[in-house]
Amino acid sequence: MIEVLYQPLPLVLGGFIFVALFLALRRTRLRSEHLLAPAVSWFLAALDEWYMLTYEPQINIRIDALLFMAAIVIVIPVGILLTVLHRRPSPLPS
């Protein structure tokens, strides 16, 4: 199952989902810039996977994939929690 998801196209789509959430929430009171960290981690994993498939197809043991998957698993909940918990200050009435 993981080999189906851990390919360049699904990883790029995951990154675009977080960018779309960032763009959708940036006008709200939520601080949506925290959603860019998961997007960057997805894009870096896609770039690494594309490189490995293109230039190193004979590699059998993939330690780099474990590192990127661990980063994705850690950064997604942290980015979502920070987005939900941090709010912009409301403007003071004049």
VOBA-848316 format. One record per residue: x, y, z of N, C-alpha, C in turn. Coordinates in steps of 0.2 Angstrom, whole numbers, padded with zeros to 4 digits. Layout:
{pt {X Y Z} {X Y Z} {X Y Z}};
...
***
This chain:
{pt {0004 -0006 0000} {0000 0000 0000} {0004 0006 0000}};
{pt {0010 0006 0004} {0014 0012 0004} {0017 0014 -0002}};
{pt {0019 0008 -0006} {0023 0010 -0012} {0018 0013 -0017}};
{pt {0011 0012 -0017} {0007 0015 -0021} {0006 0023 -0020}};
{pt {0006 0025 -0013} {0006 0032 -0011} {0012 0035 -0012}};
{pt {0018 0032 -0010} {0025 0035 -0010} {0028 0035 -0017}};
{pt {0024 0039 -0022} {0027 0040 -0029} {0026 0047 -0030}};
{pt {0030 0050 -0035} {0030 0057 -0036} {0023 0060 -0037}};
{pt {0019 0058 -0041} {0013 0061 -0042} {0008 0061 -0036}};
{pt {0007 0056 -0032} {0003 0057 -0026} {0006 0061 -0021}};
{pt {0013 0062 -0021} {0016 0066 -0016} {0015 0073 -0018}};
{pt {0016 0075 -0024} {0015 0082 -0027} {0007 0084 -0025}};
{pt {0003 0079 -0027} {-0004 0081 -0025} {-0006 0082 -0018}};
{pt {-0002 0078 -0014} {-0003 0080 -0006} {0000 0087 -0005}};
{pt {0005 0089 -0008} {0008 0095 -0007} {0003 0101 -0009}};
{pt {0000 0099 -0015} {-0005 0104 -0018} {-0011 0105 -0013}};
{pt {-0013 0100 -0010} {-0019 0100 -0005} {-0017 0105 0000}};
{pt {-0011 0104 0003} {-0009 0109 0009} {-0009 0116 0006}};
{pt {-0006 0117 0000} {-0006 0124 -0003} {-0013 0127 -0004}};
{pt {-0017 0122 -0006} {-0024 0125 -0007} {-0027 0126 -0001}};
{pt {-0026 0123 0004} {-0029 0124 0011} {-0026 0131 0014}};
{pt {-0020 0132 0013} {-0016 0138 0015} {-0020 0144 0011}};
{pt {-0021 0143 0004} {-0024 0149 0001} {-0031 0150 0003}};
{pt {-0035 0145 0004} {-0042 0145 0006} {-0042 0148 0013}};
{pt {-0038 0147 0018} {-0038 0150 0024} {-0035 0156 0026}};
{pt {-0031 0159 0021} {-0027 0165 0023} {-0031 0171 0024}};
{pt {-0037 0171 0022} {-0041 0177 0023} {-0045 0176 0030}};
{pt {-0045 0171 0033} {-0049 0170 0039} {-0044 0172 0045}};
{pt {-0047 0171 0051} {-0043 0173 0057} {-0038 0168 0059}};
{pt {-0038 0162 0055} {-0033 0157 0057} {-0026 0159 0053}};
{pt {-0021 0157 0057} {-0014 0158 0054} {-0012 0152 0050}};
{pt {-0014 0153 0043} {-0013 0147 0039} {-0006 0146 0036}};
{pt {-0001 0150 0038} {0005 0149 0035} {0009 0143 0038}};
{pt {0006 0140 0043} {0008 0134 0046} {0007 0128 0042}};
{pt {0002 0129 0037} {0001 0123 0033} {0006 0123 0027}};
{pt {0010 0128 0026} {0016 0127 0021} {0021 0122 0023}};
{pt {0022 0121 0029} {0027 0116 0031} {0025 0109 0029}};
{pt {0019 0107 0030} {0018 0100 0027} {0018 0100 0020}};
{pt {0016 0106 0016} {0017 0106 0009} {0024 0105 0007}};
{pt {0028 0109 0010} {0036 0108 0009} {0038 0101 0010}};
{pt {0036 0098 0015} {0038 0091 0016} {0036 0086 0011}};
{pt {0030 0087 0009} {0027 0083 0003} {0031 0084 -0003}};
{pt {0032 0090 -0005} {0036 0092 -0011} {0043 0089 -0011}};
{pt {0046 0090 -0005} {0053 0087 -0005} {0053 0080 -0005}};
{pt {0048 0076 -0002} {0048 0069 -0003} {0047 0067 -0010}};
{pt {0042 0071 -0014} {0041 0070 -0021} {0047 0071 -0025}};
{pt {0051 0076 -0024} {0057 0078 -0027} {0062 0072 -0026}};
{pt {0063 0070 -0020} {0068 0064 -0018} {0066 0058 -0022}};
{pt {0059 0056 -0022} {0057 0050 -0025} {0058 0051 -0033}};
{pt {0057 0057 -0036} {0058 0057 -0043} {0065 0056 -0045}};
{pt {0069 0059 -0040} {0077 0059 -0042} {0079 0051 -0041}};
{pt {0076 0048 -0036} {0078 0041 -0035} {0076 0036 -0041}};
{pt {0070 0038 -0043} {0067 0034 -0049} {0070 0035 -0055}};
{pt {0073 0041 -0056} {0076 0043 -0062} {0083 0042 -0063}};
{pt {0087 0043 -0058} {0094 0043 -0058} {0097 0037 -0054}};
{pt {0093 0034 -0049} {0096 0028 -0045} {0091 0023 -0045}};
{pt {0088 0020 -0051} {0083 0015 -0051} {0085 0008 -0048}};
{pt {0092 0007 -0048} {0094 0001 -0045} {0094 0000 -0038}};
{pt {0093 0006 -0034} {0094 0006 -0027} {0088 0002 -0024}};
{pt {0090 -0003 -0019} {0085 -0007 -0016} {0083 -0005 -0009}};
{pt {0088 -0003 -0005} {0086 -0001 0001} {0086 0007 0002}};
{pt {0080 0009 0004} {0078 0016 0004} {0078 0019 0011}};
{pt {0083 0021 0014} {0083 0024 0020} {0080 0031 0020}};
{pt {0081 0035 0014} {0079 0041 0013} {0071 0042 0013}};
{pt {0068 0036 0011} {0061 0036 0011} {0058 0036 0018}};
{pt {0062 0032 0022} {0060 0032 0029} {0060 0039 0033}};
{pt {0065 0043 0031} {0066 0049 0034} {0061 0054 0032}};
{pt {0059 0054 0025} {0054 0058 0023} {0047 0056 0025}};
{pt {0046 0050 0026} {0039 0048 0028} {0039 0050 0036}};
{pt {0044 0049 0040} {0044 0051 0047} {0043 0059 0047}};
{pt {0046 0063 0043} {0045 0070 0043} {0038 0072 0041}};
{pt {0035 0068 0036} {0028 0070 0034} {0023 0068 0040}};
{pt {0024 0062 0043} {0020 0060 0048} {0020 0065 0054}};
{pt {0026 0068 0056} {0027 0073 0061} {0024 0080 0059}};
{pt {0026 0082 0053} {0024 0089 0052} {0017 0090 0050}};
{pt {0013 0085 0048} {0006 0086 0046} {0002 0088 0052}};
{pt {0002 0084 0058} {-0002 0085 0063} {0001 0092 0067}};
{pt {0007 0093 0067} {0010 0099 0070} {0007 0105 0066}};
{pt {0008 0105 0059} {0005 0111 0055} {-0002 0112 0056}};
{pt {-0006 0106 0056} {-0013 0107 0057} {-0015 0110 0064}};
{pt {-0012 0107 0069} {-0013 0110 0076} {-0011 0117 0077}};
{pt {-0005 0119 0074} {-0003 0126 0075} {-0008 0131 0071}};
{pt {-0011 0128 0065} {-0016 0132 0061} {-0022 0133 0065}};
{pt {-0024 0128 0069} {-0031 0128 0072} {-0030 0132 0079}};
{pt {-0024 0132 0082} {-0023 0135 0089} {-0021 0142 0088}};
{pt {-0017 0144 0083} {-0015 0151 0083} {-0020 0155 0078}};
{pt {-0022 0160 0081} {-0027 0165 0078} {-0023 0172 0077}};
{pt {-0025 0175 0072} {-0023 0182 0071} {-0027 0186 0077}};
{pt {-0023 0191 0079} {-0027 0196 0084} {-0032 0200 0080}};
{pt {-0038 0201 0083} {-0043 0204 0080} {-0042 0212 0080}};
{pt {-0044 0215 0075} {-0042 0223 0075} {-0046 0226 0081}};
{pt {-0042 0231 0083} {-0045 0235 0089} {-0051 0240 0086}};
{pt {-0056 0240 0089} {-0061 0245 0087} {-0059 0252 0088}};
{pt {-0060 0257 0083} {-0058 0264 0084} {-0063 0268 0088}};
***
